[in-house]
């Protein structure tokens, strides 16, 4: 640019400042060159007395990534009486696609027709792409139908638009019609088809497209090769993925990472590690894929090792570790990592916050939860998932009034927020308030979902409202069209069992449309313990030990039932059966929050 400044100065002093050819070249270099200066280009443009269409096009193109400025330049062009040409519209339309202004797009479309450029296929394709970027619609289909001879670019836009809308049958139909019309598909076309198959879950058609590529000897671009690889990996066909990977001439970071991710998803850590070790250049994504694989496999020792060895970490790395320890109920370690994350100067995102709120909720750490809430406010972290997680945290920490305040602060409340509030009220014993909320939710025309009914049924259970519980359970399917699942069966059994209707609860289980799982029978066993029904307790415990023989809670509960009836010998027999069967009692633990720190103690800890 220094040499250009000298040239420009010489250009002005020699009286050539009005030479159109030199001005156009100077403007083009400063506006579009990688070593140019757009601000300087704007200064040059401002000094030109009568810019021509080429100069306006240059500036519009330069501002395409700043659509507001590009459109202002387009308007200025019209205001001074300079008519656009066929090179103007593609750049204007590209800016509009990023600006997401449908009405302005229609206006530009009308201007294209007015100036007679609708016959220019390049211009028409750019408009077609613009409509597709706004969301593929009838307008896009109509416009495509008006193109006399659509080229491969036109078809690609249509195929990609249909795929984005999930119209996978139409995608294949468009491809067939394209071939019939004699238009040779490009690698972009085929990538669109492969992506559609991946999204629709149709591996069979995906294989046929791969076969078409091989038979037609299509030049496989890097993107197309990676698209095929991703398809096989997603469907877990690692044999096909590895064969394709071996044949790829150029293997990108994405290619290597896809193979690592595929093997990790299948639980084949050994193969994943082989690819990871062989990978020539590892980016942070590759390290994170390995990290996540070990976290998902509950091998947090290996995950921690990968985390520490990684030469670079991003917020995804931290989130993976924080969530991993939280899922394994090591809440202390989750919070330690969060503090370490802040010290390392990483800003938490919505996933971090949601994980931390879940930790605080499980641990009952209200003080730390409030601190996380404060971070949310300071960093303006919003979104339904974090707002619902915040409500859930306050509810689990025994502060339903704070949960209610958070609920009131949500501008647009979906069924998730309503359901979280109902569940939160129910778990805090506020059964009447929970059902009042349910009624208010219906008045707001919010349709309940499965979680909503877990909340209202739990409220009935805590309050001992048997008839109301029956009514709501029946209304699930009869009024709202929601088929009950295991959690709802368990809630209904709990309602009946808590009320002492143990025989009715047993009949309810026997009449279920599906085989009851351990959770449903466990609710009945809890009722037997509550009402000291030893005979039914023995029967239910036998069923439970068959369904879930390694769960220590079933044995302990039956032992307690015997103990409550002073049948000490039978209680000891149950404990002995546990030992013989090798069933280990899950150690109890306590969490204490002190001065913003969580201390976790296992049973038997000395300090």
GIBEL-V459168 format. One record per backbone hydrogen bond with DSSP energy under -0.5 kcal/mol. CO is the residue of the C=O (numbers start at 1). NH is the residue of the N-H. E is the energy in kcal/mol with one decimal. If there is no record, write none. Layout:
# GIBEL-V459168
co=CO nh=NH e=E
co=CO nh=NH e=E
This chain:
# GIBEL-V459168
co=1 nh=5 e=-2.4
co=2 nh=6 e=-1.8
co=3 nh=7 e=-2.3
co=4 nh=8 e=-3.1
co=5 nh=9 e=-2.4
co=6 nh=10 e=-2.5
co=7 nh=11 e=-2.5
co=8 nh=12 e=-1.9
co=9 nh=13 e=-2.4
co=10 nh=14 e=-1.6
co=11 nh=16 e=-1.9
co=12 nh=15 e=-1.6
co=16 nh=19 e=-1.8
co=18 nh=20 e=-0.7
co=19 nh=23 e=-2.7
co=20 nh=24 e=-2.6
co=21 nh=25 e=-2.0
co=22 nh=26 e=-2.7
co=23 nh=27 e=-2.7
co=24 nh=28 e=-2.4
co=25 nh=29 e=-2.3
co=26 nh=30 e=-2.3
co=27 nh=31 e=-2.3
co=28 nh=32 e=-2.3
co=28 nh=33 e=-0.5
co=29 nh=33 e=-1.8
co=30 nh=37 e=-1.1
co=33 nh=36 e=-1.6
co=37 nh=41 e=-2.2
co=38 nh=42 e=-2.2
co=39 nh=43 e=-1.6
co=40 nh=44 e=-2.2
co=41 nh=45 e=-2.7
co=42 nh=46 e=-2.4
co=43 nh=47 e=-1.0
co=44 nh=47 e=-0.8
co=44 nh=48 e=-0.7
co=45 nh=48 e=-1.1
co=52 nh=56 e=-2.1
co=53 nh=57 e=-2.7
co=54 nh=58 e=-2.1
co=55 nh=59 e=-2.0
co=56 nh=60 e=-2.7
co=57 nh=61 e=-2.5
co=58 nh=62 e=-2.1
co=59 nh=63 e=-1.7
co=61 nh=64 e=-1.3
co=63 nh=66 e=-2.1
co=63 nh=70 e=-0.6
co=66 nh=69 e=-1.0
co=66 nh=70 e=-1.9
co=67 nh=71 e=-2.5
co=68 nh=72 e=-1.9
co=69 nh=73 e=-2.2
co=70 nh=74 e=-1.8
co=71 nh=75 e=-2.3
co=72 nh=76 e=-2.4
co=73 nh=77 e=-1.9
co=74 nh=78 e=-1.4
co=75 nh=79 e=-2.4
co=76 nh=80 e=-1.5
co=77 nh=82 e=-2.4
co=78 nh=81 e=-1.5
co=81 nh=83 e=-0.6
co=85 nh=88 e=-1.2
co=85 nh=89 e=-1.1
co=86 nh=90 e=-0.5
co=87 nh=91 e=-0.7
co=88 nh=91 e=-0.6
co=88 nh=92 e=-1.9
co=89 nh=93 e=-3.1
co=90 nh=94 e=-1.8
co=91 nh=95 e=-1.9
co=92 nh=96 e=-2.2
co=93 nh=97 e=-2.2
co=94 nh=98 e=-1.0
co=95 nh=99 e=-1.4
co=96 nh=100 e=-2.0
co=96 nh=101 e=-0.8
co=100 nh=102 e=-0.7
co=101 nh=105 e=-2.0
co=102 nh=106 e=-2.2
co=103 nh=107 e=-1.9
co=104 nh=108 e=-2.5
co=105 nh=109 e=-2.4
co=106 nh=110 e=-2.3
co=107 nh=111 e=-1.9
co=108 nh=112 e=-2.3
co=109 nh=113 e=-1.8
co=110 nh=114 e=-2.4
co=111 nh=115 e=-2.3
co=112 nh=117 e=-2.3
co=113 nh=116 e=-1.2
co=116 nh=119 e=-0.5
co=117 nh=120 e=-1.4
co=119 nh=121 e=-0.8
co=120 nh=124 e=-2.4
co=121 nh=125 e=-2.7
co=122 nh=126 e=-1.6
co=123 nh=127 e=-1.8
co=124 nh=128 e=-2.5
co=125 nh=129 e=-2.5
co=126 nh=130 e=-1.8
co=127 nh=131 e=-2.4
co=128 nh=132 e=-2.0
co=129 nh=133 e=-2.1
co=130 nh=134 e=-1.3
co=131 nh=135 e=-0.5
co=132 nh=135 e=-1.0
co=132 nh=136 e=-0.5
co=137 nh=141 e=-1.7
co=138 nh=142 e=-2.8
co=139 nh=143 e=-2.5
co=140 nh=144 e=-2.5
co=141 nh=145 e=-2.1
co=142 nh=146 e=-0.8
co=143 nh=146 e=-0.8
co=144 nh=147 e=-1.3
co=146 nh=148 e=-0.6
co=147 nh=150 e=-0.6
co=151 nh=155 e=-2.1
co=152 nh=156 e=-2.3
co=153 nh=157 e=-2.1
co=154 nh=158 e=-1.8
co=155 nh=159 e=-3.0
co=156 nh=160 e=-2.7
co=157 nh=161 e=-2.4
co=158 nh=162 e=-2.6
co=159 nh=163 e=-2.1
co=160 nh=164 e=-2.4
co=161 nh=165 e=-1.4
co=162 nh=167 e=-2.5
co=163 nh=166 e=-1.3
co=166 nh=168 e=-1.6
co=167 nh=171 e=-1.5
co=168 nh=172 e=-1.7
co=169 nh=173 e=-2.0
co=170 nh=174 e=-2.6
co=171 nh=175 e=-2.0
co=172 nh=176 e=-2.3
co=173 nh=177 e=-2.3
co=174 nh=178 e=-2.4
co=175 nh=179 e=-2.2
co=176 nh=180 e=-2.2
co=177 nh=181 e=-2.1
co=178 nh=183 e=-2.1
co=179 nh=182 e=-1.5
co=182 nh=184 e=-0.6
co=186 nh=190 e=-2.1
co=187 nh=191 e=-2.0
co=188 nh=192 e=-2.0
co=189 nh=193 e=-1.8
co=190 nh=194 e=-2.5
co=191 nh=195 e=-2.6
co=192 nh=196 e=-1.9
co=193 nh=197 e=-2.2
co=194 nh=198 e=-2.2
co=195 nh=199 e=-2.4
co=196 nh=200 e=-2.3
co=197 nh=201 e=-1.2
co=197 nh=202 e=-1.9
co=201 nh=203 e=-0.9
co=202 nh=206 e=-1.5
co=203 nh=207 e=-2.5
co=204 nh=208 e=-1.6
co=205 nh=209 e=-2.3
co=206 nh=210 e=-2.1
co=207 nh=211 e=-2.5
co=208 nh=212 e=-2.4
co=209 nh=213 e=-2.2
co=210 nh=214 e=-2.1
co=211 nh=215 e=-2.9
co=212 nh=216 e=-2.5
co=213 nh=218 e=-2.2
co=214 nh=217 e=-0.9
co=218 nh=220 e=-0.7
co=219 nh=221 e=-0.7
co=221 nh=225 e=-2.6
co=222 nh=226 e=-2.2
co=223 nh=227 e=-2.1
co=224 nh=228 e=-2.4
co=225 nh=229 e=-2.2
co=226 nh=230 e=-2.6
co=227 nh=231 e=-1.9
co=228 nh=232 e=-2.2
co=229 nh=233 e=-2.4
co=230 nh=234 e=-2.7
co=231 nh=235 e=-1.7
co=232 nh=237 e=-2.3
co=233 nh=236 e=-1.4
co=236 nh=238 e=-1.6
co=237 nh=241 e=-2.0
co=238 nh=242 e=-2.5
co=239 nh=243 e=-2.0
co=240 nh=244 e=-2.4
co=241 nh=245 e=-2.7
co=242 nh=246 e=-2.3
co=243 nh=247 e=-1.2
co=244 nh=248 e=-0.9
co=245 nh=248 e=-0.8
co=249 nh=251 e=-0.6
co=250 nh=252 e=-0.7
co=252 nh=256 e=-2.0
co=253 nh=257 e=-2.7
co=254 nh=258 e=-2.5
co=255 nh=259 e=-1.7
co=256 nh=260 e=-2.2
co=257 nh=261 e=-2.8
co=258 nh=262 e=-2.6
co=259 nh=263 e=-2.1
co=260 nh=264 e=-2.2
co=261 nh=265 e=-2.5
co=262 nh=266 e=-1.3
co=263 nh=268 e=-2.4
co=264 nh=267 e=-1.2
co=267 nh=269 e=-1.4
co=268 nh=272 e=-1.9
co=269 nh=273 e=-2.6
co=270 nh=274 e=-1.7
co=271 nh=275 e=-2.0
co=272 nh=276 e=-2.3
co=273 nh=277 e=-2.7
co=274 nh=278 e=-2.0
co=275 nh=279 e=-1.5
co=281 nh=283 e=-0.6
co=283 nh=287 e=-1.6
co=284 nh=288 e=-2.2
co=285 nh=289 e=-2.2
co=286 nh=290 e=-1.9
co=287 nh=291 e=-2.5
co=288 nh=292 e=-3.1
co=289 nh=293 e=-2.0
co=290 nh=294 e=-1.9
co=291 nh=295 e=-2.0
co=292 nh=296 e=-3.0
co=293 nh=297 e=-1.6
co=294 nh=299 e=-2.8
co=295 nh=298 e=-1.8
co=298 nh=300 e=-1.0
co=299 nh=303 e=-2.0
co=300 nh=304 e=-2.5
co=301 nh=305 e=-1.7
co=302 nh=306 e=-2.4
co=303 nh=307 e=-2.7
co=304 nh=308 e=-2.2
co=305 nh=309 e=-2.0
co=306 nh=310 e=-1.8
co=314 nh=317 e=-0.6
co=314 nh=318 e=-1.5
co=315 nh=319 e=-2.6
co=316 nh=320 e=-2.4
co=317 nh=321 e=-1.7
co=318 nh=322 e=-2.7
co=319 nh=323 e=-2.8
co=320 nh=324 e=-2.0
co=321 nh=325 e=-2.4
co=322 nh=326 e=-1.8
co=323 nh=327 e=-2.6
co=324 nh=328 e=-1.2
co=325 nh=330 e=-2.9
co=326 nh=329 e=-1.8
co=329 nh=331 e=-1.2
co=330 nh=334 e=-1.6
co=331 nh=335 e=-2.1
co=332 nh=336 e=-2.0
co=333 nh=337 e=-2.4
co=334 nh=338 e=-1.8
co=335 nh=339 e=-2.1
co=336 nh=340 e=-2.2
co=337 nh=341 e=-2.5
co=338 nh=342 e=-2.1
co=339 nh=343 e=-2.2
co=340 nh=344 e=-2.0
co=341 nh=346 e=-2.0
co=342 nh=345 e=-1.5
co=349 nh=353 e=-2.4
co=350 nh=354 e=-2.6
co=351 nh=355 e=-2.2
co=352 nh=356 e=-2.5
co=353 nh=357 e=-2.6
co=354 nh=358 e=-1.8
co=355 nh=359 e=-2.1
co=356 nh=360 e=-2.6
co=357 nh=361 e=-2.3
co=358 nh=362 e=-2.5
co=359 nh=363 e=-2.5
co=360 nh=364 e=-1.1
co=360 nh=365 e=-1.9
co=364 nh=366 e=-1.6
co=365 nh=369 e=-2.4
co=366 nh=370 e=-2.5
co=367 nh=371 e=-1.5
co=368 nh=372 e=-2.4
co=369 nh=373 e=-2.2
co=370 nh=374 e=-2.0
co=371 nh=375 e=-1.9
co=372 nh=376 e=-2.2
co=373 nh=377 e=-1.9
co=374 nh=378 e=-2.5
co=375 nh=379 e=-2.5
co=376 nh=381 e=-2.4
co=377 nh=380 e=-0.9
co=380 nh=382 e=-0.8
co=383 nh=387 e=-2.2
co=384 nh=388 e=-2.7
co=385 nh=389 e=-1.8
co=386 nh=390 e=-2.1
co=387 nh=391 e=-1.9
co=388 nh=392 e=-2.4
co=389 nh=393 e=-2.2
co=390 nh=394 e=-2.3
co=391 nh=395 e=-2.3
co=392 nh=396 e=-2.5
co=393 nh=397 e=-1.8
co=394 nh=399 e=-3.1
co=395 nh=398 e=-1.5
co=399 nh=402 e=-0.9
co=399 nh=403 e=-1.7
co=400 nh=404 e=-2.4
co=401 nh=405 e=-1.7
co=402 nh=406 e=-2.1
co=403 nh=407 e=-2.5
co=404 nh=408 e=-2.5
co=405 nh=409 e=-1.2
co=407 nh=410 e=-1.4
co=409 nh=411 e=-0.5
co=411 nh=413 e=-0.6
co=412 nh=414 e=-0.6
co=414 nh=418 e=-1.9
co=415 nh=419 e=-2.6
co=416 nh=420 e=-2.4
co=417 nh=421 e=-2.0
co=418 nh=422 e=-2.3
co=419 nh=423 e=-2.7
co=420 nh=424 e=-2.3
co=421 nh=425 e=-2.4
co=422 nh=426 e=-2.3
co=423 nh=427 e=-2.5
co=424 nh=428 e=-0.9
co=425 nh=430 e=-2.5
co=426 nh=429 e=-1.9
co=429 nh=431 e=-1.4
co=430 nh=434 e=-2.1
co=431 nh=435 e=-2.2
co=432 nh=436 e=-2.4
co=433 nh=437 e=-2.3
co=434 nh=438 e=-1.8
co=435 nh=439 e=-2.0
co=436 nh=440 e=-2.3
co=437 nh=441 e=-2.6
co=438 nh=442 e=-1.7
co=439 nh=443 e=-1.8
co=440 nh=444 e=-1.4
co=441 nh=446 e=-2.1
co=442 nh=445 e=-1.7
co=445 nh=447 e=-0.6
co=449 nh=453 e=-1.5
co=450 nh=454 e=-1.4
co=451 nh=455 e=-2.0
co=452 nh=456 e=-2.2
co=453 nh=457 e=-2.2
co=454 nh=458 e=-2.0
co=455 nh=459 e=-2.1
co=456 nh=460 e=-1.9
co=457 nh=461 e=-2.0
co=458 nh=462 e=-2.7
co=459 nh=463 e=-1.9
co=460 nh=464 e=-1.1
co=460 nh=465 e=-2.2
co=464 nh=466 e=-1.4
co=465 nh=469 e=-1.8
co=466 nh=470 e=-2.5
co=467 nh=471 e=-2.4
co=468 nh=472 e=-2.5
co=469 nh=473 e=-2.4
co=470 nh=474 e=-2.4
co=471 nh=475 e=-2.1
co=472 nh=476 e=-1.3
co=473 nh=477 e=-0.7
co=474 nh=478 e=-2.1
co=475 nh=479 e=-2.0
co=475 nh=480 e=-2.1
co=476 nh=482 e=-3.0
co=481 nh=483 e=-0.6
co=485 nh=488 e=-0.8
co=485 nh=489 e=-2.2
co=486 nh=490 e=-2.7
co=487 nh=491 e=-1.9
co=488 nh=492 e=-2.4
co=489 nh=493 e=-2.5
co=490 nh=494 e=-2.4
co=491 nh=495 e=-2.2
co=492 nh=496 e=-2.1
co=493 nh=497 e=-3.2
co=494 nh=498 e=-2.6
co=495 nh=499 e=-1.2
co=496 nh=501 e=-2.6
co=497 nh=500 e=-1.5
co=500 nh=502 e=-1.6
co=501 nh=505 e=-2.0
co=502 nh=506 e=-2.1
co=503 nh=507 e=-2.4
co=504 nh=508 e=-2.5
co=505 nh=509 e=-2.0
co=506 nh=510 e=-2.3
co=507 nh=511 e=-1.7
co=509 nh=512 e=-1.4
co=517 nh=521 e=-1.9
co=518 nh=522 e=-2.4
co=519 nh=523 e=-1.4
co=520 nh=524 e=-1.2
co=521 nh=525 e=-2.3
co=522 nh=526 e=-2.1
co=523 nh=527 e=-1.4
co=524 nh=528 e=-2.1
co=525 nh=529 e=-2.2
co=526 nh=530 e=-2.2
co=527 nh=531 e=-2.4
co=528 nh=532 e=-0.6
co=528 nh=533 e=-2.0
co=532 nh=534 e=-1.2
co=533 nh=537 e=-2.1
co=534 nh=538 e=-2.4
co=535 nh=539 e=-1.6
co=536 nh=540 e=-2.8
co=537 nh=541 e=-2.6
co=538 nh=542 e=-1.9
co=539 nh=543 e=-1.7
co=540 nh=544 e=-2.5
co=541 nh=545 e=-2.5
co=542 nh=546 e=-1.1
co=543 nh=547 e=-2.0
co=544 nh=548 e=-3.4
co=548 nh=551 e=-1.6
co=550 nh=552 e=-0.7
co=551 nh=554 e=-0.8
co=551 nh=555 e=-0.7
co=552 nh=556 e=-2.3
co=553 nh=557 e=-2.3
co=554 nh=558 e=-1.9
co=555 nh=559 e=-2.6
co=556 nh=560 e=-2.3
co=557 nh=561 e=-1.9
co=558 nh=562 e=-2.2
co=559 nh=563 e=-2.4
co=560 nh=564 e=-2.5
co=561 nh=565 e=-1.0
co=562 nh=567 e=-3.1
co=563 nh=566 e=-1.7
co=566 nh=568 e=-1.2
co=567 nh=571 e=-2.1
co=568 nh=572 e=-2.3
co=569 nh=573 e=-2.0
co=570 nh=574 e=-2.0
co=571 nh=575 e=-1.7
co=572 nh=576 e=-2.5
co=573 nh=577 e=-2.5
co=574 nh=578 e=-1.9
co=575 nh=579 e=-1.8
co=576 nh=580 e=-2.7
co=577 nh=581 e=-2.4
co=578 nh=582 e=-0.6
co=578 nh=583 e=-2.3
co=579 nh=582 e=-0.7
co=582 nh=584 e=-0.5
co=588 nh=603 e=-2.4
co=590 nh=601 e=-2.9
co=592 nh=594 e=-0.6
co=592 nh=599 e=-2.9
co=594 nh=597 e=-1.5
co=597 nh=594 e=-2.7
co=597 nh=599 e=-0.5
co=598 nh=600 e=-0.5
co=599 nh=592 e=-2.7
co=601 nh=590 e=-2.8
co=602 nh=605 e=-2.1
